Amino acid sequence: MQKQKILIIGGGGREHAVGWKVAQSPRAGELFFAPGNAGTATLGTNVPISATDIPALINFAKKENIDLTLALPDDPLSLGIVDQFNAEGLRIWGPTKAAAQLESSKAYAKDFMKRHNLPTAKFETFTDFEKAKEYVANGSLPVVIKASGLALGKGVVICETLNQANEALENMLVKKVFGESGATVVIEEFLLGPEISIHAFCDGENYKIFPSAQDHKRVGVGDTGPNTGGMGTVAPVPFASTELMKKIEESIVAPTLRAMVADGIPFQGVLFPGLMLTKDGPKILEFNARFGDPETQSFMRLLDTDLIEIIEATLDHKLNEIEIKWKPLFACNIVLASLGYPGNYEKGKVITGLEKFPPLDKGEVPEAEGVVLFHAGTKAENGELLTNGGRVLGVSATGNTLPEALEKAYKAIESINFDGMQYRKDIGKNAMKMLE
């Protein structure tokens, strides 16, 4: 078996986790990360190229004779990195620009769901501030206001009062706090129920669904404070029964992929619908066109099949020919974030206490009592590890039960420290409460 040179695009916790799993494959040769972080540097070579600098990434892939590129973040996918690599004859994994619109344009996604009769919240889209204000004033509260474009998971505001709604609309449509991403807004009905994250590997026609997961979007304990990119996950979700997962597969995953084929834009990569389990059944909150972060960090701890084998099967339209195995365990991933995140935060804080967690070198899978540390916003400088982003580290753990996995992760956090470190102390609590 010839080993492949692999380029992984991105620099967060998701990329470290995917790189860690890829490194365990007998098919994996030299690994490169663009731009990577201090954690990915222990698995391969970090390349100082931005994830959105597609011409530079293409030049690098050609110069280094890269065999396979994994396009993981949403930004390069929305810019058409897959189309551009394919045009140059380079092998790359991920959805095309047209397919990635499911995530990059909420207005497109909502229209797609409406046309194909997929279960979602009632909605309207607006570009005009006054018309949007009038619509909200004549509707019912609470209401959900979303920037149509990509906003790092922060472009969704749940408004309980008219003032909050008007402020959110003004921020997006007038003050342009999300730039062009907020030039169109989606206003939708507020749905009630627990949220779960669904992921599926897709090869255009065939799909293989992951175990369920649950992200914790709000920054504060008890789901308080502003939305973030995600503060922690658990997988599988204890209350997501086999029957529920089958219903989600039949009413959401399979028809979505059939609809993409019908529209002439088959989806290849990872489809990730975020769902709300309402009293009327599962409804789609939003589509993502890639691995979730921090869901991926939990999933990679559970995946028991060679990730490169799966990726090759999706690229070759042979996903139906392989079996994907998952460990019969529970996993969690708890995010350690900088003070001020998801707003303004300082970088360059010294991180201490990682001696217990050896670097994740290629040939090994070192686990301190079932704990693996995934780097996100980190950098190494002058022999020290420093914070370099809003979400800094992900502390992942596995266990035979969810409480066991969570206990291991929280115990590990006790030894880690950096100035202003914040994290949620209630990850997984709601999921377990629903079993009571």
C-alpha positions in Angstrom: 0.0 0.0 0.0 1.5 3.3 -1.1 1.5 5.9 1.6 -0.1 9.2 0.7 1.0 12.8 1.3 -2.0 14.5 2.8 -2.8 18.2 3.2 -5.3 19.1 5.9 -6.8 22.6 5.6 -7.6 24.5 8.7 -6.1 25.3 12.1 -8.6 24.4 14.8 -9.6 21.6 17.1 -11.4 19.8 14.4 -8.3 19.8 12.2 -6.1 18.5 15.0 -8.7 15.7 15.7 -9.0 14.7 12.1 -5.2 14.8 11.7 -4.8 12.6 14.8 -7.2 10.0 13.3 -5.6 10.2 9.8 -2.1 9.7 11.3 -3.3 6.3 12.6 -4.0 5.1 9.1 -1.5 2.8 7.4 -2.3 4.7 4.2 -1.1 8.0 5.7 2.4 9.2 4.8 3.6 12.8 5.4 1.0 15.2 6.9 0.7 18.9 6.3 -1.6 21.4 7.9 -2.5 24.9 6.6 -2.2 26.8 8.8 -2.4 24.3 11.7 -1.7 25.0 15.4 0.7 23.8 18.1 -1.1 20.5 18.3 -1.0 19.7 14.6 2.7 20.5 14.6 3.3 17.2 16.6 1.6 15.2 13.8 3.1 16.7 10.7 4.3 20.0 9.2 2.4 23.3 9.7 2.4 25.5 6.5 1.9 29.2 7.0 -0.9 29.5 4.4 -4.4 30.8 5.3 -7.2 28.3 4.8 -8.8 30.8 2.4 -5.7 31.5 0.2 -6.8 29.0 -2.4 -4.2 29.9 -5.1 -1.3 29.5 -2.5 -2.8 26.2 -1.4 -3.0 24.9 -5.0 0.6 25.9 -5.6 1.7 24.2 -2.4 -0.2 21.0 -3.3 1.4 20.9 -6.7 4.9 21.7 -5.4 4.8 19.0 -2.7 3.0 16.4 -4.9 0.1 16.1 -2.4 -2.0 13.0 -3.0 -5.0 14.0 -1.0 -6.3 17.3 0.4 -9.0 17.5 3.1 -10.9 20.8 3.0 -12.4 21.0 6.5 -13.5 24.6 7.4 -16.6 26.3 6.0 -14.9 29.4 4.5 -12.7 27.7 1.9 -15.6 25.4 0.9 -17.9 28.4 0.4 -15.2 30.0 -1.8 -15.1 26.9 -4.1 -11.8 25.3 -3.0 -13.0 21.9 -4.1 -14.0 23.1 -7.6 -10.6 25.0 -8.0 -8.5 22.0 -6.9 -10.5 19.7 -9.2 -9.9 22.1 -12.1 -6.2 21.7 -11.5 -6.4 17.9 -11.4 -5.8 17.7 -7.6 -7.6 15.2 -5.5 -9.6 16.9 -2.7 -12.3 15.8 -0.3 -15.3 18.1 0.4 -18.5 19.5 -1.2 -18.4 21.7 -4.3 -19.1 25.4 -3.9 -22.7 24.8 -5.1 -23.3 22.0 -2.6 -21.7 24.0 0.2 -24.4 26.7 -0.3 -26.4 24.6 2.1 -24.2 26.1 4.8 -22.8 29.3 3.2 -26.3 30.8 2.5 -29.1 30.3 5.0 -31.4 31.9 2.6 -30.5 29.3 -0.1 -30.8 26.5 2.5 -34.3 27.6 3.7 -35.5 27.9 0.1 -34.1 24.4 -0.6 -35.9 23.0 2.4 -39.2 24.7 1.3 -38.9 23.5 -2.3 -38.2 19.9 -1.2 -40.7 19.8 1.7 -38.0 19.1 4.3 -39.1 19.7 8.0 -37.9 23.1 9.2 -39.2 26.3 11.0 -41.4 28.8 9.2 -39.3 31.7 7.9 -39.0 34.8 5.7 -35.8 36.4 4.3 -35.1 40.1 4.2 -32.4 42.6 2.9 -34.4 45.7 3.9 -34.1 46.8 7.6 -37.5 48.6 7.7 -39.4 45.7 6.1 -37.7 43.2 8.5 -38.6 45.3 11.5 -42.2 45.5 10.3 -42.4 41.7 9.8 -41.1 41.1 13.4 -43.5 43.7 14.9 -46.5 41.9 13.3 -45.3 38.4 14.3 -45.0 36.5 17.6 -42.1 36.4 20.0 -39.6 34.9 20.7 -38.2 34.9 17.2 -34.9 33.7 15.7 -32.8 36.1 13.5 -30.0 34.7 11.5 -27.3 36.2 9.3 -27.6 34.3 6.0 -23.9 34.0 5.4 -21.1 32.4 7.4 -20.5 34.0 10.8 -18.4 31.5 12.8 -21.4 30.1 14.6 -22.2 33.6 16.0 -24.8 34.9 13.5 -27.8 33.5 15.2 -29.7 35.6 17.7 -32.8 34.4 19.7 -34.8 37.5 20.5 -37.4 37.4 23.3 -38.4 41.1 23.0 -39.1 43.5 20.2 -36.1 45.6 21.2 -33.7 42.7 21.0 -35.1 41.8 17.6 -34.7 45.4 16.3 -31.1 45.6 17.7 -30.2 42.3 16.0 -31.6 43.5 12.7 -29.9 46.8 13.0 -26.5 45.1 13.8 -26.8 42.9 10.7 -28.5 45.0 8.1 -27.4 48.5 9.1 -24.2 48.3 11.1 -23.0 45.3 9.1 -21.4 43.6 12.1 -21.1 40.4 10.1 -20.2 42.2 6.9 -21.7 40.7 3.7 -22.7 37.6 5.7 -25.5 39.7 7.3 -26.6 41.6 4.2 -29.5 39.1 4.0 -31.2 37.9 7.2 -33.5 34.9 7.8 -36.3 35.5 10.4 -37.8 32.3 11.6 -40.2 30.9 14.2 -38.7 29.9 17.5 -38.8 26.1 17.9 -38.8 24.4 21.3 -37.0 21.1 22.2 -33.5 19.6 22.6 -31.0 20.1 19.9 -28.9 17.4 18.4 -26.1 17.3 15.8 -26.4 14.7 13.0 -23.5 13.9 10.7 -23.3 11.6 7.7 -20.5 10.7 5.3 -21.8 11.2 1.7 -20.5 10.1 -1.7 -23.1 11.9 -3.8 -25.7 9.2 -3.6 -24.8 6.8 -0.7 -24.5 7.9 2.9 -23.4 6.5 6.3 -24.7 8.1 9.4 -22.6 8.8 12.5 -23.8 8.3 16.1 -25.8 11.3 17.4 -24.0 14.2 19.2 -25.1 17.3 21.2 -23.2 20.6 21.1 -23.5 23.3 23.7 -23.6 26.6 21.8 -24.1 29.2 24.5 -21.0 30.4 26.3 -22.5 30.2 29.8 -23.6 27.5 32.2 -27.3 26.7 31.8 -27.3 27.8 28.2 -26.9 31.5 29.0 -25.0 34.2 27.2 -24.2 34.7 23.5 -23.8 31.9 20.9 -20.3 30.6 20.2 -18.8 28.2 17.8 -19.5 25.5 20.4 -18.3 25.0 24.0 -18.5 21.2 24.2 -20.1 18.0 23.0 -21.2 14.6 24.0 -21.7 11.6 21.7 -23.8 9.5 21.4 -26.7 11.4 23.0 -28.2 9.0 25.6 -31.8 9.8 24.7 -31.4 9.5 20.9 -32.9 6.1 20.5 -32.4 3.8 17.5 -36.0 4.6 16.4 -35.3 8.4 16.6 -32.1 8.0 14.5 -34.0 5.9 11.9 -36.7 8.6 11.7 -34.1 11.3 11.2 -32.4 9.2 8.5 -35.6 8.6 6.6 -37.2 12.1 7.0 -34.1 14.3 6.8 -30.8 12.7 5.7 -31.9 10.5 2.8 -34.4 13.0 1.3 -31.8 15.9 1.6 -29.3 13.9 -0.4 -31.9 12.8 -3.0 -32.9 16.5 -3.3 -29.3 17.6 -3.9 -29.0 15.0 -6.7 -32.4 16.1 -8.2 -31.1 19.7 -8.2 -28.0 18.6 -10.0 -25.6 19.3 -7.2 -24.8 15.9 -5.5 -23.2 16.3 -2.0 -19.8 14.7 -1.3 -18.2 15.0 2.1 -19.9 15.3 5.5 -23.4 16.6 5.7 -24.2 18.0 9.2 -27.8 19.1 9.8 -28.4 20.7 13.2 -31.8 19.5 14.4 -34.4 20.5 17.0 -36.5 17.7 18.4 -39.9 19.4 18.6 -43.2 17.9 19.7 -44.0 17.7 15.9 -40.9 15.6 15.2 -37.3 16.5 14.2 -36.9 19.8 12.4 -33.8 21.2 10.6 -32.4 24.3 12.3 -29.5 24.7 9.8 -27.3 22.7 7.5 -23.5 22.5 7.8 -21.4 21.2 4.9 -18.5 19.8 6.9 -17.5 18.1 10.1 -18.7 20.0 13.2 -16.3 21.6 15.7 -16.3 20.5 18.6 -18.4 17.4 17.5 -15.5 16.0 15.5 -13.2 15.8 18.5 -15.7 13.4 20.2 -16.4 11.5 17.0 -12.7 10.8 16.3 -12.5 9.2 19.7 -15.3 6.8 18.8 -14.5 6.1 15.1 -13.1 2.5 14.8 -12.6 2.5 11.0 -9.6 3.9 9.0 -10.7 7.5 8.2 -8.7 7.6 5.0 -10.5 4.4 3.8 -13.8 6.2 4.4 -12.6 9.4 2.6 -11.4 7.3 -0.4 -14.7 5.5 -0.6 -16.7 8.8 -0.6 -14.4 10.2 -3.4 -14.8 7.0 -5.4 -18.6 6.7 -4.9 -18.1 3.4 -3.1 -19.4 4.3 0.4 -22.0 1.5 0.1 -19.2 -1.0 -0.2 -17.6 -0.4 3.2 -18.7 -0.9 6.8 -18.0 2.0 9.3 -17.5 0.8 12.8 -17.9 2.9 16.0 -16.6 2.0 19.4 -19.4 1.1 21.9 -18.4 3.9 24.2 -19.4 7.5 25.1 -17.2 10.5 24.3 -17.2 14.1 25.3 -15.1 17.1 24.4 -15.0 20.2 26.7 -13.7 23.4 25.2 -11.4 25.7 27.2 -11.8 29.2 25.9 -10.2 32.6 26.3 -11.7 35.2 28.6 -14.1 37.4 26.5 -14.9 34.8 23.9 -17.0 34.9 21.8 -16.4 38.6 21.9 -13.0 40.3 22.1 -10.3 38.4 23.9 -6.5 38.6 24.4 -4.0 36.2 22.9 -0.6 35.1 24.1 -1.5 33.8 27.6 0.9 31.0 28.8 -0.7 27.6 29.0 0.5 25.3 31.8 -0.2 21.8 33.2 0.0 19.8 29.9 2.8 17.6 31.1 0.2 14.8 31.8 -0.8 14.9 28.1 2.0 13.8 25.8 2.0 15.1 22.2 -0.1 12.9 19.9 2.8 11.6 17.8 2.1 9.6 14.6 2.6 6.0 15.5 1.1 6.3 19.0 -2.3 6.9 20.6 -1.3 8.0 24.1 -4.2 8.3 26.4 -3.9 9.6 29.9 -6.7 7.7 31.6 -8.8 7.9 28.5 -8.1 11.6 27.9 -6.8 13.1 24.7 -6.1 16.8 24.3 -7.0 18.5 21.0 -5.4 21.9 20.3 -7.4 24.7 18.7 -6.2 28.3 19.3 -2.6 27.5 20.4 0.9 28.4 19.2 4.3 27.4 20.4 6.8 30.2 20.9 10.2 30.3 22.7 9.6 26.9 24.3 6.2 28.0 25.7 2.7 27.1 24.7 0.5 30.2 24.2 -3.2 30.9 23.6 -3.8 32.1 20.0 -7.6 32.1 19.6 -11.0 32.2 21.3 -11.4 28.4 21.7 -8.0 27.3 22.9 -8.1 23.5 23.8 -10.6 20.6 23.7 -10.4 18.1 26.5 -11.8 14.9 25.2 -12.5 11.7 27.1 -14.2 8.3 26.6 -16.0 6.0 29.0 -18.4 3.1 29.2 -21.0 5.6 30.3 -21.4 9.3 29.6 -21.0 10.3 33.3 -17.7 8.3 33.3 -16.4 10.1 30.2 -17.4 13.6 31.6 -15.8 12.8 35.0 -12.5 12.0 33.3 -12.5 15.1 31.2 -13.4 17.5 34.1 -10.7 15.8 36.3 -8.1 16.4 33.5 -9.1 20.1 33.3 -8.1 20.6 36.9 -4.4 20.4 36.0 -4.7 22.8 33.0 -4.4 26.6 33.4 -4.0 29.8 31.5 -4.9 33.4 32.5 -8.7 33.9 31.9 -9.5 30.3 31.1 -13.2 29.8 30.9 -15.3 26.6 30.3 -18.7 25.3 30.9 -19.1 23.0 33.9 -22.4 21.6 32.8 -21.6 19.8 29.5 -23.8 16.8 29.0 -26.0 17.6 32.0 -29.2 18.3 30.0 -28.6 15.1 27.9 -28.5 13.0 31.1 -31.4 14.8 32.7 -33.7 13.8 29.8 -33.1 10.2 30.8 -34.5 10.7 34.3 
